[in-house]
Amino acid sequence: MSWSERMATVFTLSTLFSLVFVIMDHKWIKFETEAQIYYSGLWKVCIKLVCPNLAASAPNLNGAKTLLIMALFSGFVGASFMSITYRYSTSSATYQYLVPAVGSFIAAAFVFLGLSVYTIRISTHGASRTSATSYQWPFYLAWITCPFFILSGEMKGYHEPFV
């Protein structure tokens, strides 16, 4: 395995782990009103750091959840295929580089679509107009995973033999 293949592997796995961590976090957005502070993520809405219930699921929020979970799935499929084919195939096999690269590009597309849906949902929500709304670091880290998936796909596709 060459240095670029190792870099692509490390880059892909770190991007996947950061996306898993971000999806599980419930402090994506902070709403501050005069009476209380609310934190919201994909799964929970928290009041004063107490998160007893699942978030009320709007259809577009469920769509964002589904797209981000599909991004995780396609990223894991690409990463697992990458680790299997790097070990057990010849170095000239086209699928060795093509399938993991396409998996990363598809994961980037799913992340972009899911976060776009989530961002539009939050920006058009009534609470964002009546309170001080601030995006927290997990929200930004989620957006950063999109170009990281694209870069990891580029690193994986770098060895693609052009015939």
DSSP file with accessible surface (Angstrom, degrees, kcal/mol):
  #  RESIDUE AA STRUCTURE BP1 BP2  ACC     N-H-->O    O-->H-N    N-H-->O    O-->H-N    TCO  KAPPA ALPHA  PHI   PSI    X-CA   Y-CA   Z-CA
    1    1 A M              0   0  109      0, 0.0    86,-0.0     0, 0.0     2,-0.0   0.000 360.0 360.0 360.0 128.2    0.0    0.0    0.0
    2    2 A S     >  -     0   0   43      1,-0.1     4,-2.1     4,-0.0     5,-0.2  -0.220 360.0-101.1 -80.3 174.1    1.5    3.3   -1.0
    3    3 A W  H  > S+     0   0  197      1,-0.2     4,-2.4     2,-0.2     5,-0.2   0.865 122.2  52.0 -66.1 -35.2    1.5    6.5    1.0
    4    4 A S  H  > S+     0   0    9      2,-0.2     4,-2.4     1,-0.2    -1,-0.2   0.872 108.3  51.3 -72.0 -32.9   -1.4    8.0   -0.9
    5    5 A E  H  > S+     0   0   16      2,-0.2     4,-2.1     1,-0.2    -2,-0.2   0.902 112.1  47.1 -66.9 -39.3   -3.5    4.9   -0.3
    6    6 A R  H  X S+     0   0  150     -4,-2.1     4,-2.7     2,-0.2     5,-0.2   0.903 112.0  50.1 -67.1 -40.3   -2.7    5.1    3.4
    7    7 A M  H  X S+     0   0   94     -4,-2.4     4,-2.8     2,-0.2     5,-0.2   0.908 110.3  50.3 -64.0 -41.1   -3.5    8.8    3.5
    8    8 A A  H  X S+     0   0    0     -4,-2.4     4,-2.6     2,-0.2     5,-0.2   0.914 111.6  48.8 -63.6 -39.6   -6.8    8.1    1.7
    9    9 A T  H  X S+     0   0   29     -4,-2.1     4,-2.6     2,-0.2     5,-0.2   0.944 114.3  44.0 -64.9 -48.2   -7.6    5.4    4.3
   10   10 A V  H  X S+     0   0   96     -4,-2.7     4,-2.5     2,-0.2     5,-0.2   0.923 115.0  49.7 -63.6 -42.3   -6.8    7.6    7.2
   11   11 A F  H  X S+     0   0   42     -4,-2.8     4,-2.0    -5,-0.2    -2,-0.2   0.922 112.8  46.6 -63.9 -43.3   -8.7   10.5    5.7
   12   12 A T  H  X S+     0   0    0     -4,-2.6     4,-2.6    -5,-0.2    -2,-0.2   0.937 113.9  46.8 -65.4 -47.0  -11.8    8.5    5.0
   13   13 A L  H  X S+     0   0   67     -4,-2.6     4,-2.6     1,-0.2     5,-0.2   0.907 112.5  49.4 -65.8 -39.6  -11.9    6.8    8.4
   14   14 A S  H  X S+     0   0   62     -4,-2.5     4,-2.2    -5,-0.2    -1,-0.2   0.899 111.9  49.4 -67.0 -36.2  -11.4   10.1   10.3
   15   15 A T  H  X S+     0   0    1     -4,-2.0     4,-2.2    -5,-0.2    -2,-0.2   0.923 112.0  48.4 -66.9 -41.6  -14.1   11.7    8.2
   16   16 A L  H  X S+     0   0    1     -4,-2.6     4,-2.5     2,-0.2    -2,-0.2   0.927 112.0  48.3 -64.3 -44.7  -16.5    8.8    8.9
   17   17 A F  H  X S+     0   0  133     -4,-2.6     4,-2.4     1,-0.2    -1,-0.2   0.895 111.4  50.1 -65.4 -37.4  -15.8    8.9   12.7
   18   18 A S  H  X S+     0   0   27     -4,-2.2     4,-2.5    -5,-0.2    -1,-0.2   0.907 110.4  50.3 -67.8 -35.7  -16.3   12.6   12.8
   19   19 A L  H  X S+     0   0    0     -4,-2.2     4,-2.6     2,-0.2    -2,-0.2   0.913 110.4  49.7 -67.8 -39.0  -19.6   12.3   11.0
   20   20 A V  H  X S+     0   0   41     -4,-2.5     4,-1.8     2,-0.2    -2,-0.2   0.942 112.9  47.2 -61.8 -45.9  -20.8    9.6   13.4
   21   21 A F  H  X S+     0   0  105     -4,-2.4     4,-1.1     1,-0.2    -2,-0.2   0.916 113.3  48.0 -62.1 -42.6  -19.8   11.8   16.3
   22   22 A V  H  < S+     0   0    0     -4,-2.5     3,-0.4     1,-0.2    -1,-0.2   0.905 109.0  52.7 -67.9 -40.5  -21.6   14.8   14.9
   23   23 A I  H  < S+     0   0   10     -4,-2.6    19,-0.3     1,-0.2    20,-0.2   0.887 110.4  48.6 -64.4 -35.3  -24.8   12.9   14.0
   24   24 A M  H  < S+     0   0  128     -4,-1.8    -1,-0.2    -5,-0.2    -2,-0.2   0.721  92.3  96.1 -77.9 -19.4  -25.0   11.6   17.6
   25   25 A D     <  -     0   0   27     -4,-1.1    17,-0.6    -3,-0.4    18,-0.3  -0.420  57.9-160.2 -73.5 146.4  -24.4   15.1   19.2
   26   26 A H  S    S+     0   0   52     15,-0.2    20,-0.3     1,-0.2     3,-0.2   0.186  71.3  82.1-112.8  17.5  -27.5   17.1   20.2
   27   27 A K        +     0   0   72      1,-0.2   112,-0.3    12,-0.1    14,-0.2  -0.404  45.0 125.1-119.2  57.7  -26.1   20.6   20.3
   28   28 A W  S    S+     0   0    0     12,-1.3   108,-3.1     1,-0.2     2,-0.4   0.893  78.1  21.6 -77.8 -40.6  -26.1   21.6   16.7
   29   29 A I  E     -AB  40 135A   0     11,-2.3    11,-2.6   106,-0.2     2,-0.5  -0.980  66.5-151.0-134.2 142.4  -28.1   24.8   17.2
   30   30 A K  E     -AB  39 134A  45    104,-3.0   104,-2.3    -2,-0.4     2,-0.5  -0.960   7.5-166.8-118.0 123.8  -28.6   27.0   20.3
   31   31 A F  E     -AB  38 133A  18      7,-3.2     7,-3.0    -2,-0.5     2,-0.5  -0.954   6.1-166.2-107.6 125.6  -31.8   29.1   20.7
   32   32 A E  E     +AB  37 132A  80    100,-2.3   100,-2.2    -2,-0.5     2,-0.2  -0.950  12.2 169.5-115.6 119.2  -31.7   31.7   23.4
   33   33 A T        -     0   0   59      3,-2.8    98,-0.1    -2,-0.5    -2,-0.0  -0.619  50.9 -97.9-110.6 179.5  -34.9   33.3   24.6
   34   34 A E  S    S+     0   0  208     -2,-0.2     3,-0.1     1,-0.2    97,-0.0   0.835 121.9  35.7 -67.5 -29.9  -35.5   35.6   27.6
   35   35 A A  S    S+     0   0   84      1,-0.2     2,-0.3     0, 0.0    -1,-0.2   0.867 123.6   3.3 -92.7 -40.7  -36.7   32.7   29.6
   36   36 A Q        -     0   0   63      2,-0.0    -3,-2.8    11,-0.0     2,-0.4  -0.898  56.1-122.2-144.9 170.4  -34.7   29.6   28.5
   37   37 A I  E     -A   32   0A  59     -2,-0.3    11,-2.3    -5,-0.2     2,-0.4  -0.977  27.4-166.3-118.4 129.1  -31.9   28.2   26.4
   38   38 A Y  E     -AC  31  47A  75     -7,-3.0    -7,-3.2    -2,-0.4     2,-0.4  -0.933   6.1-161.9-116.0 139.6  -32.7   25.4   24.0
   39   39 A Y  E     -AC  30  46A  34      7,-2.6     7,-3.4    -2,-0.4     2,-0.4  -0.961  12.2-168.8-115.3 140.6  -30.3   23.2   22.1
   40   40 A S  E     +AC  29  45A  13    -11,-2.6   -11,-2.3    -2,-0.4   -12,-1.3  -0.983  14.9 155.8-133.1 141.2  -31.3   21.3   19.1
   41   41 A G        -     0   0    0      3,-2.0   -15,-0.2    -2,-0.4   -18,-0.1  -0.560  59.7 -75.0-134.4-156.3  -29.7   18.5   17.1
   42   42 A L  S    S+     0   0    0    -17,-0.6    23,-0.1   -19,-0.3   -16,-0.1   0.847 125.3  23.6 -76.6 -34.0  -31.0   15.8   14.8
   43   43 A W  S    S+     0   0   80    -18,-0.3    12,-2.8   -20,-0.2     2,-0.3   0.740 120.8  32.7-107.9 -28.3  -32.4   13.5   17.5
   44   44 A K  B     -E   54   0B  79     10,-0.3    -3,-2.0   -19,-0.1     2,-0.5  -0.946  50.9-148.6-136.2 154.6  -33.1   15.7   20.6
   45   45 A V  E     -C   40   0A  59      8,-0.8     8,-0.4    -2,-0.3     2,-0.4  -0.994  28.0-159.1-117.0 124.7  -34.2   19.1   21.7
   46   46 A a  E     -C   39   0A   1     -7,-3.4    -7,-2.6    -2,-0.5     2,-0.5  -0.863  11.5-157.7-111.9 139.1  -32.7   20.0   25.0
   47   47 A I  E >  S-CD  38  50A  73      3,-2.2     3,-1.5    -2,-0.4    -9,-0.2  -0.969  83.8 -16.5-114.8 118.4  -33.9   22.6   27.5
   48   48 A K  T 3  S-     0   0  133    -11,-2.3    -1,-0.2    -2,-0.5   -10,-0.1   0.920 128.1 -55.1  51.2  47.4  -31.1   23.8   29.9
   49   49 A L  T 3  S+     0   0  103    -12,-0.2     2,-0.5     1,-0.2    -1,-0.3   0.603 112.2 120.2  64.9  13.6  -28.9   20.8   29.0
   50   50 A V  B <   -D   47   0A  90     -3,-1.5    -3,-2.2     1,-0.0    -1,-0.2  -0.946  39.9-175.2-106.6 124.2  -31.6   18.3   29.9
   51   51 A a        +     0   0   29     -2,-0.5    -5,-0.1    -5,-0.2    -3,-0.0  -0.663  20.9 150.4-120.8  75.9  -32.6   16.1   27.0
   52   52 A P        +     0   0   94      0, 0.0     2,-0.3     0, 0.0    -1,-0.2   0.850  58.7  40.1 -79.5 -31.6  -35.5   13.9   28.0
   53   53 A N  S    S-     0   0  116     -8,-0.4    -8,-0.8     1,-0.0     2,-0.1  -0.772  82.0-103.0-120.7 160.1  -37.4   13.4   24.8
   54   54 A L  B     -E   44   0B 132     -2,-0.3   -10,-0.3   -10,-0.2   -11,-0.1  -0.465  53.5 -93.4 -72.4 152.3  -36.8   12.8   21.1
   55   55 A A        -     0   0    8    -12,-2.8     2,-0.3    -2,-0.1    -1,-0.1  -0.312  44.3 -96.6 -66.2 147.0  -37.2   15.8   18.9
   56   56 A A        -     0   0   92      1,-0.1     2,-0.9    -3,-0.1    -1,-0.1  -0.530  46.4-128.6 -62.3 125.8  -40.6   16.3   17.3
   57   57 A S        -     0   0   68     -2,-0.3    -1,-0.1    -3,-0.1   -14,-0.0  -0.717  24.9-170.6 -93.1 106.0  -40.0   14.8   13.9
   58   58 A A     >  -     0   0   16     -2,-0.9     4,-2.4     1,-0.1     3,-0.3  -0.595  36.3-112.6 -81.4 153.6  -41.0   17.0   11.0
   59   59 A P  H  > S+     0   0  112      0, 0.0     4,-1.8     0, 0.0     5,-0.1   0.894 117.7  48.4 -58.3 -39.6  -40.9   15.3    7.6
   60   60 A N  H  > S+     0   0   66      2,-0.2     4,-1.9     1,-0.2     5,-0.1   0.826 109.2  53.1 -73.5 -27.2  -38.0   17.4    6.4
   61   61 A L  H  > S+     0   0   13     -3,-0.3     4,-2.3     2,-0.2    -1,-0.2   0.904 108.6  50.3 -69.8 -38.5  -36.0   16.7    9.6
   62   62 A N  H  X S+     0   0   65     -4,-2.4     4,-2.5     1,-0.2    -2,-0.2   0.872 108.2  53.9 -64.3 -35.2  -36.6   13.0    9.0
   63   63 A G  H  X S+     0   0   29     -4,-1.8     4,-2.5    -5,-0.2    -2,-0.2   0.908 107.8  49.1 -64.3 -41.0  -35.4   13.5    5.5
   64   64 A A  H  X S+     0   0    0     -4,-1.9     4,-2.3     2,-0.2    -2,-0.2   0.919 111.4  49.7 -64.7 -42.3  -32.2   15.1    6.8
   65   65 A K  H  X S+     0   0   18     -4,-2.3     4,-2.3     1,-0.2     5,-0.2   0.934 111.8  48.5 -60.3 -46.0  -31.7   12.2    9.2
   66   66 A T  H  X S+     0   0   78     -4,-2.5     4,-2.4     1,-0.2    -2,-0.2   0.917 111.2  49.4 -63.4 -43.2  -32.2    9.6    6.5
   67   67 A L  H  X S+     0   0   36     -4,-2.5     4,-1.9     1,-0.2    -1,-0.2   0.900 111.9  48.3 -64.9 -39.2  -29.8   11.4    4.1
   68   68 A L  H  X S+     0   0    1     -4,-2.3     4,-2.0     2,-0.2    -1,-0.2   0.883 111.6  49.2 -70.6 -35.2  -27.1   11.6    6.7
   69   69 A I  H  X S+     0   0   82     -4,-2.3     4,-2.5     2,-0.2    -2,-0.2   0.898 110.2  51.5 -69.1 -36.5  -27.5    7.9    7.7
   70   70 A M  H  X S+     0   0   77     -4,-2.4     4,-2.7     2,-0.2     5,-0.2   0.871 107.3  54.2 -66.0 -33.9  -27.3    7.0    4.0
   71   71 A A  H  X S+     0   0    0     -4,-1.9     4,-2.4     2,-0.2    -2,-0.2   0.920 108.9  48.2 -63.7 -43.5  -24.1    9.1    3.8
   72   72 A L  H  X S+     0   0   25     -4,-2.0     4,-2.7     2,-0.2    -2,-0.2   0.926 111.9  49.8 -61.2 -44.2  -22.7    7.0    6.7
   73   73 A F  H  X S+     0   0  144     -4,-2.5     4,-2.5     2,-0.2    -2,-0.2   0.942 113.0  44.5 -61.9 -48.0  -23.7    3.8    5.0
   74   74 A S  H  X S+     0   0   16     -4,-2.7     4,-2.4     1,-0.2    -1,-0.2   0.880 113.6  51.7 -67.7 -33.9  -22.1    4.7    1.6
   75   75 A G  H  X S+     0   0    1     -4,-2.4     4,-2.5    -5,-0.2    -1,-0.2   0.921 111.3  46.7 -66.2 -41.1  -19.0    5.9    3.4
   76   76 A F  H  X S+     0   0   88     -4,-2.7     4,-2.8     2,-0.2     5,-0.3   0.887 111.6  51.3 -68.0 -37.5  -18.7    2.7    5.4
   77   77 A V  H  X S+     0   0   64     -4,-2.5     4,-2.6    -5,-0.2     5,-0.2   0.946 112.6  46.1 -64.2 -44.9  -19.2    0.6    2.2
   78   78 A G  H  X S+     0   0    1     -4,-2.4     4,-2.3     1,-0.2    -2,-0.2   0.920 114.7  47.2 -63.1 -41.7  -16.6    2.6    0.4
   79   79 A A  H  X S+     0   0    7     -4,-2.5     4,-2.3     2,-0.2    -2,-0.2   0.912 114.2  46.3 -68.4 -40.6  -14.1    2.3    3.3
   80   80 A S  H  X S+     0   0   56     -4,-2.8     4,-2.2     2,-0.2     5,-0.2   0.918 113.5  48.6 -69.5 -39.9  -14.7   -1.4    3.8
   81   81 A F  H  X S+     0   0   63     -4,-2.6     4,-2.8    -5,-0.3     5,-0.3   0.902 110.7  53.1 -64.4 -37.1  -14.4   -2.1    0.1
   82   82 A M  H  X S+     0   0    1     -4,-2.3     4,-2.0    -5,-0.2    -2,-0.2   0.934 110.3  45.7 -63.0 -45.4  -11.2    0.0    0.1
   83   83 A S  H  X S+     0   0   56     -4,-2.3     4,-0.8     1,-0.2    -1,-0.2   0.875 116.1  46.2 -70.4 -33.3   -9.6   -2.0    2.9
   84   84 A I  H  X S+     0   0   95     -4,-2.2     4,-2.1    -5,-0.2     3,-0.4   0.946 115.2  44.3 -72.8 -46.5  -10.6   -5.4    1.4
   85   85 A T  H  X S+     0   0    8     -4,-2.8     4,-0.8     1,-0.2    -2,-0.2   0.796 106.1  60.2 -73.9 -27.4   -9.5   -4.6   -2.2
   86   86 A Y  H  < S+     0   0   25     -4,-2.0    -1,-0.2    -5,-0.3    -2,-0.2   0.839 114.5  37.5 -65.6 -30.0   -6.2   -3.0   -1.2
   87   87 A R  H  < S+     0   0  180     -4,-0.8    -2,-0.2    -3,-0.4    -1,-0.2   0.871 124.7  33.1 -85.9 -41.1   -5.2   -6.3    0.5
   88   88 A Y  H  < S+     0   0  185     -4,-2.1     2,-0.3    -5,-0.1    -2,-0.2   0.112 103.4  69.5-113.5  20.5   -6.6   -9.0   -1.9
   89   89 A S  S  < S-     0   0   27     -4,-0.8     2,-0.1    -5,-0.1     0, 0.0  -0.900  81.7 -93.7-132.5 167.9   -6.5   -7.6   -5.4
   90   90 A T    >   -     0   0   90     -2,-0.3     3,-1.3     1,-0.1     6,-0.1  -0.356  36.4-115.8 -75.5 160.0   -3.8   -6.8   -8.0
   91   91 A S  T 3  S+     0   0   99      1,-0.2    -1,-0.1    -2,-0.1    -5,-0.0   0.670 111.5  56.9 -73.6 -14.2   -2.5   -3.3   -8.2
   92   92 A S  T 3  S+     0   0   87     68,-0.1     2,-0.3     4,-0.0    -1,-0.2   0.391  74.0 123.1 -97.3   4.4   -3.9   -2.8  -11.7
   93   93 A A    <   -     0   0   12     -3,-1.3     4,-0.5     1,-0.2     3,-0.5  -0.515  52.0-153.0 -70.7 126.0   -7.5   -3.6  -10.8
   94   94 A T  S >> S+     0   0   60     -2,-0.3     4,-2.1     1,-0.2     3,-1.3   0.903  92.3  56.7 -66.3 -41.5   -9.8   -0.7  -11.8
   95   95 A Y  H 3> S+     0   0  114      1,-0.3     4,-1.3     2,-0.2    -1,-0.2   0.739  90.2  75.8 -65.5 -20.7  -12.5   -1.4   -9.2
   96   96 A Q  H 34 S+     0   0    6     -3,-0.5    -1,-0.3     1,-0.2    -2,-0.2   0.861 114.4  18.9 -59.2 -33.5   -9.9   -1.2   -6.4
   97   97 A Y  H <> S+     0   0   10     -3,-1.3     4,-1.4    -4,-0.5    -2,-0.2   0.703 120.7  60.5-106.9 -28.3   -9.9    2.5   -6.7
   98   98 A L  H  X S+     0   0   84     -4,-2.1     4,-2.6     2,-0.2     5,-0.2   0.938 101.6  48.9 -72.7 -47.0  -13.1    3.3   -8.5
   99   99 A V  H  X S+     0   0   56     -4,-1.3     4,-2.5     1,-0.2     5,-0.2   0.940 113.5  45.1 -64.0 -47.4  -15.7    1.8   -6.0
  100  100 A P  H  > S+     0   0    0      0, 0.0     4,-2.1     0, 0.0    -1,-0.2   0.906 114.0  50.7 -64.1 -35.2  -14.2    3.5   -2.9
  101  101 A A  H  X S+     0   0    4     -4,-1.4     4,-2.3     2,-0.2    -2,-0.2   0.937 111.6  46.5 -66.2 -43.9  -13.9    6.8   -4.7
  102  102 A V  H  X S+     0   0   65     -4,-2.6     4,-2.7     1,-0.2     5,-0.2   0.900 109.7  55.6 -65.3 -37.8  -17.5    6.7   -5.9
  103  103 A G  H  X S+     0   0   12     -4,-2.5     4,-2.3    -5,-0.2    -1,-0.2   0.913 109.1  47.1 -59.8 -40.9  -18.6    5.7   -2.4
  104  104 A S  H  X S+     0   0    0     -4,-2.1     4,-2.3     2,-0.2    -1,-0.2   0.899 111.8  49.7 -68.3 -39.9  -17.0    8.8   -1.0
  105  105 A F  H  X S+     0   0   78     -4,-2.3     4,-2.1     2,-0.2    -2,-0.2   0.906 112.0  48.2 -65.7 -39.3  -18.5   11.0   -3.7
  106  106 A I  H  X S+     0   0   75     -4,-2.7     4,-2.5     2,-0.2    -2,-0.2   0.911 110.5  51.6 -66.6 -40.3  -21.9    9.6   -3.0
  107  107 A A  H  X S+     0   0    0     -4,-2.3     4,-2.6    -5,-0.2    -2,-0.2   0.911 108.8  51.3 -61.8 -40.6  -21.4   10.1    0.8
  108  108 A A  H  X S+     0   0    4     -4,-2.3     4,-2.6     2,-0.2    -1,-0.2   0.908 109.7  49.8 -62.9 -39.4  -20.5   13.7    0.1
  109  109 A A  H  X S+     0   0   51     -4,-2.1     4,-2.6     2,-0.2     5,-0.2   0.923 111.4  48.3 -66.0 -41.9  -23.6   14.2   -2.0
  110  110 A F  H  X S+     0   0   45     -4,-2.5     4,-2.8     2,-0.2     5,-0.2   0.903 112.1  49.2 -65.1 -40.7  -25.8   12.7    0.8
  111  111 A V  H  X S+     0   0    0     -4,-2.6     4,-2.7     2,-0.2     5,-0.3   0.938 112.0  49.0 -63.3 -45.1  -24.1   14.9    3.4
  112  112 A F  H  X S+     0   0  108     -4,-2.6     4,-2.0    -5,-0.2    -2,-0.2   0.938 115.0  43.5 -60.4 -47.0  -24.6   18.0    1.3
  113  113 A L  H  X S+     0   0   87     -4,-2.6     4,-2.4     2,-0.2    -2,-0.2   0.927 115.0  48.8 -66.3 -44.1  -28.3   17.2    0.7
  114  114 A G  H  X S+     0   0    0     -4,-2.8     4,-2.3     1,-0.2    -2,-0.2   0.926 114.3  44.5 -63.2 -43.4  -29.0   16.3    4.3
  115  115 A L  H  X S+     0   0    0     -4,-2.7     4,-2.7    -5,-0.2    -1,-0.2   0.837 110.7  54.9 -72.9 -29.9  -27.4   19.3    5.7
  116  116 A S  H  X S+     0   0   30     -4,-2.0     4,-2.5    -5,-0.3     5,-0.2   0.934 109.7  46.8 -64.8 -44.3  -29.1   21.6    3.2
  117  117 A V  H  X S+     0   0   48     -4,-2.4     4,-2.3     1,-0.2    -2,-0.2   0.934 114.6  47.4 -61.4 -44.6  -32.5   20.2    4.2
  118  118 A Y  H  X S+     0   0    1     -4,-2.3     4,-2.4     2,-0.2     5,-0.2   0.924 112.4  48.8 -64.0 -43.8  -31.6   20.7    7.9
  119  119 A T  H  X S+     0   0   34     -4,-2.7     4,-2.6     1,-0.2    -1,-0.2   0.914 112.2  48.0 -65.3 -41.6  -30.3   24.2    7.4
  120  120 A I  H  X S+     0   0  106     -4,-2.5     4,-1.7    -5,-0.2    -1,-0.2   0.913 110.9  52.5 -65.2 -39.3  -33.3   25.3    5.4
  121  121 A R  H  X S+     0   0   64     -4,-2.3     4,-0.5    -5,-0.2    -2,-0.2   0.929 113.2  43.1 -61.7 -45.0  -35.6   23.8    8.1
  122  122 A I  H >< S+     0   0   12     -4,-2.4     3,-0.9     1,-0.2     6,-0.3   0.913 112.2  52.3 -70.1 -40.8  -33.9   25.7   10.9
  123  123 A S  H 3< S+     0   0   61     -4,-2.6    -1,-0.2     1,-0.2    -2,-0.2   0.788 114.3  42.8 -70.0 -24.3  -33.7   29.0    9.0
  124  124 A T  H 3< S+     0   0   73     -4,-1.7    -1,-0.2    -5,-0.2    -2,-0.2   0.453  90.0 110.6 -98.6   0.0  -37.4   28.9    8.2
  125  125 A H  S XX S-     0   0   69     -3,-0.9     3,-0.7    -4,-0.5     4,-0.6  -0.445  74.2-126.6 -73.5 146.6  -38.5   27.7   11.6
  126  126 A G  H >> S+     0   0   40      1,-0.2     4,-1.2     2,-0.2     3,-0.8   0.834 105.8  61.8 -64.4 -31.3  -40.4   30.3   13.8
  127  127 A A  H 3> S+     0   0   29      1,-0.2     4,-1.1     2,-0.2    -1,-0.2   0.841  97.3  58.3 -67.2 -29.9  -38.0   29.9   16.7
  128  128 A S  H <4 S+     0   0   26     -3,-0.7     5,-0.3    -6,-0.3    -1,-0.2   0.756 108.3  46.8 -72.4 -19.3  -35.1   31.1   14.7
  129  129 A R  H << S+     0   0  179     -3,-0.8    -1,-0.2    -4,-0.6    -2,-0.2   0.726 116.2  42.2 -90.1 -23.8  -36.9   34.4   14.0
  130  130 A T  H  < S+     0   0  117     -4,-1.2     2,-0.3    -3,-0.1    -2,-0.2   0.500 115.6  40.8-103.3  -4.7  -38.0   35.1   17.6
  131  131 A S  S  < S-     0   0   20     -4,-1.1     2,-0.7    -5,-0.1   -98,-0.2  -0.873  93.4 -86.6-136.8 168.9  -34.9   34.2   19.5
  132  132 A A  E     -B   32   0A  61   -100,-2.2  -100,-2.3    -2,-0.3     2,-0.5  -0.687  49.8-165.8 -77.8 114.4  -31.1   34.5   19.2
  133  133 A T  E     +B   31   0A  44     -2,-0.7     2,-0.4    -5,-0.3  -102,-0.2  -0.876  11.9 175.1-108.1 131.7  -30.0   31.6   17.2
  134  134 A S  E     -B   30   0A  42   -104,-2.3  -104,-3.0    -2,-0.5     2,-0.3  -1.000  27.1-129.3-136.7 137.9  -26.4   30.4   16.9
  135  135 A Y  E     -B   29   0A  67     -2,-0.4  -106,-0.2  -106,-0.2     2,-0.1  -0.674  27.1-142.5 -82.5 139.4  -25.0   27.4   15.2
  136  136 A Q    >>  -     0   0   48   -108,-3.1     4,-1.3    -2,-0.3     3,-1.0  -0.450  29.2 -92.7 -99.6 172.2  -22.6   25.3   17.3
  137  137 A W  H 3> S+     0   0  143      1,-0.2     4,-2.6     2,-0.2     5,-0.2   0.799 119.4  60.5 -61.2 -32.4  -19.4   23.5   16.4
  138  138 A P  H 3> S+     0   0    0      0, 0.0     4,-2.2     0, 0.0    -1,-0.2   0.893 103.0  53.7 -63.3 -32.1  -21.0   20.1   15.5
  139  139 A F  H <> S+     0   0    9     -3,-1.0     4,-1.7  -111,-0.3    -2,-0.2   0.936 112.0  43.4 -63.8 -45.6  -23.1   21.9   12.8
  140  140 A Y  H  X S+     0   0  121     -4,-1.3     4,-2.0     1,-0.2    -1,-0.2   0.889 111.8  53.4 -68.8 -38.3  -19.9   23.3   11.2
  141  141 A L  H  X S+     0   0   47     -4,-2.6     4,-1.4     1,-0.2    -1,-0.2   0.887 105.9  54.6 -64.1 -35.4  -18.1   20.0   11.6
  142  142 A A  H  X S+     0   0    1     -4,-2.2     4,-0.6    -5,-0.2     3,-0.3   0.915 108.9  47.7 -62.8 -41.8  -20.9   18.3    9.8
  143  143 A W  H >< S+     0   0   67     -4,-1.7     3,-0.8     1,-0.2    -1,-0.2   0.853 107.0  57.4 -67.1 -33.1  -20.6   20.7    6.9
  144  144 A I  H 3X S+     0   0   75     -4,-2.0     4,-1.6     1,-0.2    -1,-0.2   0.817  94.1  67.1 -68.9 -26.7  -16.8   20.2    6.8
  145  145 A T  H 3X S+     0   0    0     -4,-1.4     4,-2.3    -3,-0.3    -1,-0.2   0.808  89.9  66.4 -65.4 -24.9  -17.3   16.5    6.3
  146  146 A C  H <X S+     0   0   13     -3,-0.8     4,-1.8    -4,-0.6     3,-0.2   0.975 106.3  37.2 -63.0 -55.2  -18.7   17.1    2.9
  147  147 A P  H  > S+     0   0   63      0, 0.0     4,-2.7     0, 0.0    -1,-0.2   0.849 113.9  59.1 -67.0 -26.1  -15.5   18.5    1.3
  148  148 A F  H  X S+     0   0   76     -4,-1.6     4,-2.4     2,-0.2    -2,-0.2   0.888 104.5  49.5 -67.2 -37.9  -13.5   16.0    3.3
  149  149 A F  H  X S+     0   0    0     -4,-2.3     4,-2.2    -3,-0.2    -1,-0.2   0.898 111.2  50.3 -64.1 -38.8  -15.5   13.1    1.6
  150  150 A I  H  X S+     0   0   74     -4,-1.8     4,-2.2     2,-0.2    -2,-0.2   0.938 111.4  47.9 -64.6 -43.3  -14.8   14.7   -1.8
  151  151 A L  H  X S+     0   0   84     -4,-2.7     4,-2.4     1,-0.2    -2,-0.2   0.901 110.9  50.3 -65.2 -39.3  -11.1   15.0   -1.0
  152  152 A S  H  X S+     0   0    0     -4,-2.4     4,-2.1     1,-0.2    -1,-0.2   0.883 109.4  51.9 -68.3 -34.4  -10.9   11.4    0.2
  153  153 A G  H  X S+     0   0    0     -4,-2.2     4,-2.3     2,-0.2    -2,-0.2   0.895 109.4  50.1 -64.9 -37.7  -12.6   10.3   -3.0
  154  154 A E  H  X S+     0   0  119     -4,-2.2     4,-0.6     2,-0.2    -2,-0.2   0.897 110.1  50.0 -66.0 -40.0  -10.0   12.3   -5.0
  155  155 A M  H  < S+     0   0   54     -4,-2.4     3,-0.4     1,-0.2     4,-0.3   0.885 112.8  46.8 -65.4 -37.2   -7.2   10.6   -3.1
  156  156 A K  H >< S+     0   0    0     -4,-2.1     3,-0.6     1,-0.2    -2,-0.2   0.877 113.4  47.8 -72.4 -36.9   -8.7    7.2   -3.7
  157  157 A G  H >< S+     0   0   23     -4,-2.3     3,-1.5     1,-0.2    -1,-0.2   0.501  87.0  91.5 -82.1  -1.7   -9.3    7.9   -7.4
  158  158 A Y  T 3< S+     0   0  167     -4,-0.6    -1,-0.2    -3,-0.4    -2,-0.1   0.855  86.9  47.5 -63.0 -33.9   -5.7    9.2   -7.8
  159  159 A H  T <  S+     0   0   59     -3,-0.6    -1,-0.3    -4,-0.3    -2,-0.1   0.337  78.6 133.2 -91.1   7.2   -4.4    5.8   -8.8
  160  160 A E    <   -     0   0   36     -3,-1.5     2,-0.4   -63,-0.1   -66,-0.1  -0.420  58.0-130.1 -60.8 118.5   -7.1    5.1  -11.3
  161  161 A P        -     0   0   47      0, 0.0     2,-0.7     0, 0.0    -1,-0.1  -0.588  15.4-140.3 -73.8 128.6   -5.4    3.8  -14.4
  162  162 A F              0   0  188     -2,-0.4    -2,-0.0    -3,-0.0     0, 0.0  -0.817 360.0 360.0 -92.3 117.4   -6.7    5.7  -17.5
  163  163 A V              0   0  181     -2,-0.7     0, 0.0     0, 0.0     0, 0.0  -0.844 360.0 360.0-110.4 360.0   -7.1    3.3  -20.4
